[in-house]
């Protein structure tokens, strides 16, 4: 088969909701080999391995960005959600759908499969990438796979500060530049910057990321026993409501109560991450490296009391979820 035929067969598997785990694993192996060969990237090179400090967060090195393709369900759900979004835009108006892809990594993993489903007259991409190794690799990949007709431009830039100046209106803003709990990487600053420049009808992918406080079961699989509330949400509404004040760039603080256990043998407190990609596709607990709960401590007891936790998502100097543990007030003895 030609490379295009191989990519088309990979796309068939990724877009089939009935695809099983074994077939998905085998298909991603083939996809990874195709990407490595076409991009010509040296995953062991120092330039590829090193992360890039943007000054407001971390852009992971090309090697680590390349490994994201191996997060099987994550890759499948994002490709499927993007495909659904493109179909929805095409259904409401003629002309090419313009996807603004911020943070392609060396492979533009989420974009390539769609280039076997649509023609260049139907689908166009503008690609942003900050690291030298990923920028060079993704340009080679488009050229070697003869997919340059789908590409308006590949721009080496910081997507968290980039000013959009495109003759073709943007329909979809795609950025998958995150770790679990939205730590370190640039997902939120990128979304804040780009969505503020785009009209309200533009689709954002992922359309929602939610962090939640939960109690895990005291078992091997550590399933969620109790939800204690939403910590932070990234979606169109929260981005539009965000206001940077003269004194801080932080999002508003959320306080969540931690109720007494009343003798119930709970496991640990954890932060959950849920990702809604688009069109019903998403990621929940343990389906991806993005959605593995982050343990923050044992459930409080009489010896280690805890009343609540204050959560604040900060933008500067780097993206991070701050936690302040609020202890019960000790009554003052009457004299």
Wavefront OBJ file of the C-alpha trace (Angstrom):
o trace
v 0.000 0.000 0.000
v 1.029 3.590 -0.525
v 1.546 5.825 2.502
v -1.764 7.535 1.805
v -3.545 4.173 1.692
v -1.913 3.168 4.983
v -3.030 6.437 6.565
v -6.556 5.923 5.222
v -6.727 2.451 6.776
v -5.509 3.899 10.091
v -8.256 6.508 9.887
v -10.881 3.796 9.328
v -9.924 2.240 12.657
v -9.670 5.516 14.572
v -13.112 6.705 13.443
v -14.891 3.395 14.060
v -16.622 3.566 17.453
v -16.647 -0.246 17.559
v -12.845 -0.581 17.386
v -11.556 -2.880 20.131
v -8.462 -2.453 22.287
v -6.252 -4.954 20.427
v -6.978 -3.531 16.981
v -6.495 0.001 18.271
v -3.115 -0.903 19.779
v -1.927 -2.560 16.554
v -3.157 0.369 14.475
v -1.418 2.955 16.640
v 1.814 0.954 16.251
v 1.477 1.287 12.474
v 0.566 4.969 12.779
v 3.598 5.680 14.976
v 5.940 3.971 12.499
v 4.481 6.015 9.642
v 4.886 9.253 11.595
v 8.452 8.499 12.649
v 9.508 7.636 9.107
v 7.786 10.586 7.435
v 8.949 13.178 9.985
v 12.552 11.970 10.128
v 12.759 13.044 13.752
v 15.611 11.902 15.993
v 13.814 11.096 19.237
v 17.137 10.635 21.029
v 18.584 13.997 20.059
v 19.151 16.594 22.759
v 17.063 19.189 20.918
v 14.148 16.739 20.758
v 14.346 15.647 24.389
v 14.659 19.045 26.046
v 11.516 20.873 27.137
v 11.084 24.520 26.171
v 10.382 27.111 28.860
v 8.121 29.747 27.301
v 8.424 32.025 30.319
v 4.776 31.374 31.168
v 4.787 27.582 31.102
v 6.404 24.533 29.572
v 6.219 23.303 25.980
v 7.248 19.666 26.133
v 10.120 18.477 23.990
v 9.437 16.872 20.618
v 10.302 13.402 21.932
v 7.666 13.572 24.653
v 5.122 15.157 22.310
v 5.714 12.289 19.891
v 4.988 9.743 22.611
v 1.477 11.184 23.078
v 0.329 9.119 20.088
v 0.773 6.038 22.298
v -2.013 7.256 24.603
v -4.382 5.104 22.567
v -7.858 6.182 23.652
v -6.775 9.810 23.864
v -5.643 9.756 20.219
v -8.788 7.982 19.036
v -11.258 10.226 20.872
v -9.581 13.471 19.808
v -9.455 12.404 16.146
v -13.111 11.330 16.307
v -14.196 14.564 17.986
v -12.319 16.690 15.457
v -13.872 14.715 12.601
v -17.355 15.354 14.032
v -16.610 19.071 14.399
v -15.468 19.353 10.779
v -18.647 17.605 9.651
v -20.773 20.006 11.707
v -19.108 23.077 10.199
v -19.473 21.668 6.679
v -23.184 21.071 7.299
v -23.869 24.720 8.077
v -21.929 26.478 5.328
v -19.996 25.903 2.087
v -16.276 26.412 1.604
v -13.222 24.925 3.305
v -13.282 24.329 7.048
v -10.321 26.118 8.645
v -8.776 24.390 11.667
v -6.335 26.417 13.757
v -4.076 23.740 15.299
v -2.037 25.171 18.189
v 0.758 22.893 19.379
v 1.118 20.272 16.656
v 4.153 18.534 18.111
v 6.348 16.767 15.538
v 3.498 14.696 14.065
v 0.283 16.787 13.912
v -1.206 13.510 15.113
v -4.795 14.713 15.325
v -4.858 16.361 11.896
v -3.397 13.758 9.535
v -6.229 11.193 9.630
v -8.762 13.785 8.490
v -6.695 14.476 5.388
v -7.827 11.065 4.097
v -11.505 11.932 4.631
v -11.701 15.400 3.103
v -10.171 17.163 0.111
v -8.057 20.333 0.368
v -11.091 22.217 -0.975
v -13.014 21.011 2.088
v -10.397 21.246 4.843
v -7.456 23.538 5.613
v -5.098 23.796 8.594
v -2.995 26.561 10.092
v -0.415 24.985 12.401
v 1.449 26.580 15.307
v 4.444 24.983 17.025
v 7.046 26.533 19.305
v 9.964 24.077 19.566
v 12.614 23.874 16.855
v 12.616 20.076 16.653
v 8.835 19.708 16.389
v 8.507 22.593 13.928
v 11.120 21.115 11.591
v 9.733 17.590 11.920
v 6.116 18.470 11.192
v 7.092 20.453 8.082
v 9.083 17.450 6.797
v 6.150 15.179 7.569
v 3.657 17.232 5.541
v 6.099 17.356 2.626
v 7.017 13.658 2.696
v 3.375 12.569 2.918
v 2.463 15.026 0.125
v -0.159 16.717 2.296
v 0.984 20.314 1.892
v -2.164 21.217 -0.075
v -4.051 20.963 3.232
v -1.734 23.407 4.990
v -2.218 27.167 4.901
v 0.871 27.746 7.015
v 3.132 26.220 9.658
v 4.259 28.960 12.037
v 6.944 28.696 14.706
v 5.592 30.790 17.551
v 4.275 30.858 21.105
v 0.540 30.173 20.742
v -0.172 31.811 24.110
v 0.824 35.225 22.706
v 0.249 34.766 18.950
v -1.995 37.291 17.181
v -4.267 35.726 14.565
v -4.086 37.362 11.138
v -5.734 34.963 8.719
v -7.501 35.776 5.476
v -9.570 32.588 5.891
v -11.898 32.751 8.925
v -11.167 30.191 11.646
v -13.863 27.557 12.269
v -12.195 25.263 14.814
v -9.506 26.018 17.395
v -7.718 22.770 18.250
v -5.146 22.586 21.034
v -4.201 19.507 23.013
v -1.318 20.848 25.079
v -2.088 19.561 28.544
v -1.163 17.190 31.322
v -3.474 15.803 33.951
v -4.755 18.456 36.374
v -3.653 21.082 33.820
v -0.217 21.376 35.413
v 2.806 23.031 33.773
v 1.764 22.896 30.122
v 0.149 25.648 28.100
v -3.445 24.512 27.470
v -5.134 27.280 29.455
v -2.909 30.224 28.371
v -3.210 29.129 24.730
v -6.993 28.799 24.915
v -7.294 32.151 26.692
v -5.247 33.941 24.054
v -6.692 32.403 20.908
v -10.371 32.164 21.863
v -10.395 35.837 22.894
v -9.563 36.676 19.264
v -12.193 34.434 17.679
v -15.956 34.876 17.195
v -18.396 32.940 19.397
v -19.359 30.416 16.716
v -15.810 29.003 16.569
v -15.617 25.465 17.973
v -12.975 24.897 20.659
v -11.459 21.417 20.950
v -11.466 20.150 23.602
v -14.680 22.016 24.335
v -14.482 21.474 28.093
v -11.910 20.347 30.677
v -13.125 19.845 34.237
v -11.105 19.297 37.403
v -13.007 17.732 40.313
v -12.256 16.809 43.919
v -13.107 13.218 44.760
v -12.631 10.470 47.303
v -11.293 7.202 45.935
v -12.309 3.777 47.136
v -9.836 2.033 49.413
v -9.375 -0.758 46.869
v -6.811 -1.805 44.278
v -8.616 -0.145 41.361
v -9.172 3.112 43.310
v -12.514 3.862 41.676
v -14.258 7.097 42.597
v -16.297 6.646 45.785
v -17.581 10.180 46.362
v -17.502 13.380 44.315
v -16.885 16.486 46.417
v -17.425 19.090 43.726
v -15.981 20.906 40.729
v -12.667 22.671 41.223
v -12.109 24.368 37.874
v -13.613 24.306 34.400
v -12.052 25.399 31.122
v -14.687 26.073 28.488
v -15.936 28.941 26.380
v -17.898 30.446 29.292
v -15.049 30.365 31.816
v -12.577 31.790 29.312
v -14.956 34.610 28.383
v -15.542 35.439 32.057
v -11.831 35.553 32.908
v -10.462 38.981 33.782
v -6.827 39.644 34.577
v -6.663 42.169 37.405
v -3.781 44.608 38.029
v -2.665 42.500 40.990
v -3.116 38.911 39.820
v -3.665 36.725 36.787
v -5.224 33.948 38.883
v -8.670 32.540 38.233
v -11.165 32.955 41.119
v -10.588 30.662 44.104
v -12.999 27.767 44.693
v -13.494 26.404 48.229
v -14.705 22.812 48.565
v -15.727 21.276 51.877
v -14.327 17.937 52.990
v -17.051 16.330 55.134
v -16.238 14.082 58.115
v -15.957 10.404 57.250
v -18.217 9.321 60.161
v -16.323 6.082 60.436
v -16.521 5.148 56.742
v -13.242 3.637 55.507
v -12.501 5.990 52.623
v -9.391 5.853 50.481
v -7.479 8.913 49.358
v -8.426 12.403 48.262
v -7.725 12.998 44.584
v -8.193 15.473 41.763
v -10.004 14.056 38.755
v -9.660 15.369 35.198
v -12.488 14.945 32.682
v -12.079 15.979 29.045
v -15.011 16.633 26.709
v -13.521 16.674 23.224
v -16.537 17.334 21.002
v -19.723 15.692 19.774
v -20.055 13.226 22.637
v -16.421 12.095 22.521
v -14.411 12.509 25.702
v -12.126 10.971 28.305
v -13.035 9.898 31.830
v -11.191 8.341 34.783
v -8.216 6.138 33.843
v -9.009 6.119 30.101
v -5.916 8.222 29.367
v -2.803 9.566 30.983
v -4.704 12.854 31.088
v -7.446 11.442 33.302
v -5.596 9.419 35.918
v -6.669 10.904 39.289
v -3.924 12.811 41.078
v -3.635 11.724 44.707
v -3.320 14.702 47.066
v -3.488 12.954 50.455
v -5.276 10.549 52.759
v -8.847 11.248 53.721
v -8.858 13.300 56.937
v -9.708 11.710 60.268
v -9.884 12.798 63.905
v -6.089 12.825 64.193
v -5.610 14.694 60.916
v -8.674 16.944 60.564
v -9.475 18.992 57.480
v -12.413 21.320 56.939
v -12.027 22.357 53.312
v -9.584 23.031 50.485
v -9.158 26.286 48.566
v -8.209 25.765 44.913
v -6.777 28.546 42.744
v -5.671 28.074 39.142
v -2.758 30.382 38.401
v -1.466 31.474 35.009
v 1.750 33.250 36.040
v 4.592 32.516 36.398
v 3.475 29.110 35.058
v 0.162 27.224 34.887
v -0.534 25.470 38.180
v -3.403 24.515 40.487
v -2.679 25.873 43.962
v -4.187 24.182 47.012
v -4.606 25.674 50.484
v -5.776 23.242 53.156
v -8.176 24.835 55.641
v -8.081 23.267 59.115
v -10.989 23.347 61.574
v -10.891 26.236 64.021
v -10.016 25.195 67.551
v -12.520 26.670 70.031
v -10.991 29.184 72.422
v -11.304 28.041 76.029
v -13.472 30.270 78.191
v -11.736 31.689 81.258
l 1 2 3 4 5 6 7 8 9 10 11 12 13 14 15 16 17 18 19 20 21 22 23 24 25 26 27 28 29 30 31 32 33 34 35 36 37 38 39 40 41 42 43 44 45 46 47 48 49 50 51 52 53 54 55 56 57 58 59 60 61 62 63 64 65 66 67 68 69 70 71 72 73 74 75 76 77 78 79 80 81 82 83 84 85 86 87 88 89 90 91 92 93 94 95 96 97 98 99 100 101 102 103 104 105 106 107 108 109 110 111 112 113 114 115 116 117 118 119 120 121 122 123 124 125 126 127 128 129 130 131 132 133 134 135 136 137 138 139 140 141 142 143 144 145 146 147 148 149 150 151 152 153 154 155 156 157 158 159 160 161 162 163 164 165 166 167 168 169 170 171 172 173 174 175 176 177 178 179 180 181 182 183 184 185 186 187 188 189 190 191 192 193 194 195 196 197 198 199 200 201 202 203 204 205 206 207 208 209 210 211 212 213 214 215 216 217 218 219 220 221 222 223 224 225 226 227 228 229 230 231 232 233 234 235 236 237 238 239 240 241 242 243 244 245 246 247 248 249 250 251 252 253 254 255 256 257 258 259 260 261 262 263 264 265 266 267 268 269 270 271 272 273 274 275 276 277 278 279 280 281 282 283 284 285 286 287 288 289 290 291 292 293 294 295 296 297 298 299 300 301 302 303 304 305 306 307 308 309 310 311 312 313 314 315 316 317 318 319 320 321 322 323 324 325 326 327 328 329 330 331 332 333 334 335
